Amino acid sequence: MPFLRWKQHAVIAASCILAVRAVIVQLAFFMHMQ
């Protein structure tokens, strides 16, 4: 079962990284446009 929990955690971590990266890209784009 530990493997399953690890996999779930990896998915959550990947989602967080993607979300943060998306926000950073949007902010950089917004700053660039001004």
Secondary structure by P-SEA (a helix, b strand, c coil): caaaaaaaaaaaaaaaaaaaaaaaaaaaaaaaac
